[in-house]
């Protein structure tokens, strides 16, 4: 369930609000133990996603680093290479 949560800090271009929301959604799904809440739990689920996305954006805005920003495409290729090596038969 949480495989879609990726590092969002120190990338160029910076993480979008959609990426922050997607990470918050995956986190709440993992914590709640469900990908689709019941109608009774939907408001609490949606509120949690909203709050976590909000605080995540604050965190990303406040973090500082002296490292140069990472390139998304280069990092994606590195991840694919690691996965290929890990799952090679």
RAMO-V522113 format. One record per run of one state. SS is the DSSP state (alpha for helix, beta for strand, coil for the rest). FROM is the first residue (numbers start at 1). TO is the last residue. If there is no record, write none. Layout:
SS,FROM,TO  SS,FROM,TO
This chain:
coil,1,1  alpha,2,4  coil,5,10  beta,11,12  coil,13,16  alpha,17,32  coil,33,38  alpha,39,62  coil,63,69  beta,70,71  alpha,72,87  coil,88,89
